[in-house]
Amino acid sequence: MTTISKDNKVVTLINVFTVEPENQQRLVDMLVEATEKTMKNLSGFISANIHKSADGSRVANYAQWRSREDFEAMLNNPEATAHMKPMAHVTNLCSATS
């Protein structure tokens, strides 16, 4: 479960993807699959919460990792990157905040 606290030392990422409304559910499904099949099994993964905008144009992923090192290890994990690459084909723009 995701917990927001000023004393929590975890790395929190908020990724907002812009999509065409017809691609919104497809991206959600891709993010859920990546989380369930890969991310949750990686060292340091805490949680991911995926949200859809009501107008169909955005998907937000609020994810937490134990440390920056764990997050960076995920970025270099071939299995994780294999899930992320196809997502670029259904998004118009991605912004990330950590």
Contacts in CASP RR format, 6 or more apart in sequence:
PFRMAT RR
TARGET T0000
AUTHOR 0000-0000-0000
METHOD contacts of the structure
MODEL  1
MTTISKDNKVVTLINVFTVEPENQQRLVDMLVEATEKTMKNLSGFISANI
HKSADGSRVANYAQWRSREDFEAMLNNPEATAHMKPMAHVTNLCSATS
1 47 0 8 1.000
2 46 0 8 1.000
2 47 0 8 1.000
2 49 0 8 1.000
2 62 0 8 1.000
2 64 0 8 1.000
4 12 0 8 1.000
10 46 0 8 1.000
10 64 0 8 1.000
10 65 0 8 1.000
10 66 0 8 1.000
10 67 0 8 1.000
11 64 0 8 1.000
11 65 0 8 1.000
11 66 0 8 1.000
11 67 0 8 1.000
11 68 0 8 1.000
11 70 0 8 1.000
11 71 0 8 1.000
11 98 0 8 1.000
12 62 0 8 1.000
12 63 0 8 1.000
12 64 0 8 1.000
12 98 0 8 1.000
13 61 0 8 1.000
13 62 0 8 1.000
13 63 0 8 1.000
13 64 0 8 1.000
13 65 0 8 1.000
13 71 0 8 1.000
13 96 0 8 1.000
13 97 0 8 1.000
13 98 0 8 1.000
14 60 0 8 1.000
14 61 0 8 1.000
14 62 0 8 1.000
14 96 0 8 1.000
14 97 0 8 1.000
14 98 0 8 1.000
15 60 0 8 1.000
15 61 0 8 1.000
15 63 0 8 1.000
15 94 0 8 1.000
15 95 0 8 1.000
15 96 0 8 1.000
15 97 0 8 1.000
16 58 0 8 1.000
16 59 0 8 1.000
16 60 0 8 1.000
16 94 0 8 1.000
16 95 0 8 1.000
16 96 0 8 1.000
17 27 0 8 1.000
17 58 0 8 1.000
17 59 0 8 1.000
17 60 0 8 1.000
17 61 0 8 1.000
17 87 0 8 1.000
17 91 0 8 1.000
17 93 0 8 1.000
17 94 0 8 1.000
18 57 0 8 1.000
18 58 0 8 1.000
18 91 0 8 1.000
18 92 0 8 1.000
18 93 0 8 1.000
18 94 0 8 1.000
19 27 0 8 1.000
19 56 0 8 1.000
19 57 0 8 1.000
19 58 0 8 1.000
19 59 0 8 1.000
19 90 0 8 1.000
19 91 0 8 1.000
19 92 0 8 1.000
20 57 0 8 1.000
20 92 0 8 1.000
21 55 0 8 1.000
21 56 0 8 1.000
21 57 0 8 1.000
23 90 0 8 1.000
23 91 0 8 1.000
24 52 0 8 1.000
24 53 0 8 1.000
24 56 0 8 1.000
24 57 0 8 1.000
24 58 0 8 1.000
24 59 0 8 1.000
25 52 0 8 1.000
26 90 0 8 1.000
27 59 0 8 1.000
27 87 0 8 1.000
27 90 0 8 1.000
27 91 0 8 1.000
28 50 0 8 1.000
28 52 0 8 1.000
28 59 0 8 1.000
30 83 0 8 1.000
30 86 0 8 1.000
30 87 0 8 1.000
30 90 0 8 1.000
31 48 0 8 1.000
31 50 0 8 1.000
31 59 0 8 1.000
31 61 0 8 1.000
31 87 0 8 1.000
32 50 0 8 1.000
33 83 0 8 1.000
34 80 0 8 1.000
34 83 0 8 1.000
34 84 0 8 1.000
34 87 0 8 1.000
35 48 0 8 1.000
35 50 0 8 1.000
37 83 0 8 1.000
38 77 0 8 1.000
38 79 0 8 1.000
38 80 0 8 1.000
38 83 0 8 1.000
39 45 0 8 1.000
39 48 0 8 1.000
39 63 0 8 1.000
39 74 0 8 1.000
39 80 0 8 1.000
39 83 0 8 1.000
40 48 0 8 1.000
42 70 0 8 1.000
42 73 0 8 1.000
42 74 0 8 1.000
42 77 0 8 1.000
42 80 0 8 1.000
43 66 0 8 1.000
43 70 0 8 1.000
43 73 0 8 1.000
44 65 0 8 1.000
44 66 0 8 1.000
44 67 0 8 1.000
44 70 0 8 1.000
45 65 0 8 1.000
45 66 0 8 1.000
45 70 0 8 1.000
45 74 0 8 1.000
46 63 0 8 1.000
46 64 0 8 1.000
46 65 0 8 1.000
46 66 0 8 1.000
47 63 0 8 1.000
47 64 0 8 1.000
48 61 0 8 1.000
48 62 0 8 1.000
48 63 0 8 1.000
48 64 0 8 1.000
49 61 0 8 1.000
49 62 0 8 1.000
49 63 0 8 1.000
50 59 0 8 1.000
50 60 0 8 1.000
50 61 0 8 1.000
50 62 0 8 1.000
51 59 0 8 1.000
51 60 0 8 1.000
51 61 0 8 1.000
51 62 0 8 1.000
52 58 0 8 1.000
52 59 0 8 1.000
53 59 0 8 1.000
53 60 0 8 1.000
65 71 0 8 1.000
65 74 0 8 1.000
71 98 0 8 1.000
74 80 0 8 1.000
75 81 0 8 1.000
88 94 0 8 1.000
END
